[in-house]
Amino acid sequence: MEKQTDKERETELLKHFDSIFDTDTLKTIKFDNMAMLKALFDYFEEFLYKPSEKYDKLRRQHIEVADLLENSFTERTTDIV
């Protein structure tokens, strides 16, 4: 899985902010000189972010597959992990 770059994360945060507050900050706000704003986004992100139904379904499927995989491990495999 690829690690999200800071720029991608900033863009994602601004998109979430725009969708919640019906604004268009993506074009006007740059985090480069706004350390305080970035810190606030980081702090409140979990409260502001509401996953879409599609994301929630994918997350549940991922958990189910991970559980199936974990349950299929033998005792020896579990000891190695």
N, C-alpha and C positions, 0 to 999 in steps of 0.2 A: 504494500500500500504506500502511495506517495505521501510524503510529508507536505503539508500545505505551507506555501511560502507566506511571509508576512503580508505581502501585497495582496495575495489572494484572500487571505483572512480579513484584511482591512476592507476589501471590496465586498466580501460576504457580510461583514458586520454592517456596513452602510446600507446594503440592500435590505437587510432585516429591519434596520431602523426606519428606512423609507417605507417599507410595507406596513409597519406598525403605526407610524405617525403620519402617513400619507404626505411625505415630503419628497424632495428630490436632491438629497445631499450628495449623492454619488458624484455629481458633476462639480460640486463646489467645495467639498471638504477633503482636505488632504491631511493625513495623520503625521506627516513629516515634522511639523513644528507644533504639534498639539499633544504633547505627552499626557496631559491631564485628561483630555477627551478620550484618548485611547485607553487610559486606565479606567475611566468610567464605563466605557463599552465593555472592557474585560470583566469588570466587577458585576455589571448588570446583564451581561449577555444571557445567562441562563433564565433570567426573568423575562427578558424581551423576546427571546427566541421561542417561537411556537412551531414545531415541525409540521410539515404538510402531511396529509393523510398517506400519500405515496411513500414518503420517508418513513413514517411510522410503520407501515406495512412491511417495508424492506428491513427495518430494524428488527421487527418481530420474527421475520423469516430467518434472518441472520442468527438470532438467538436460538431458534429451533434447530438450525443446522449445526451450530456449535454444540448444543446439548447432545444431539444425536452422535456427533463425532466423539465427544468426550465419553459418552456412555459406551461407545464401541471399543474404547481402549481396553486392552488387556491389563492385568495387574502389572506385568512387566513393563508395558509401554508407559503406564502411569508413573512407575518408579523412575523411568528415564527422564520424563518431562519434569 
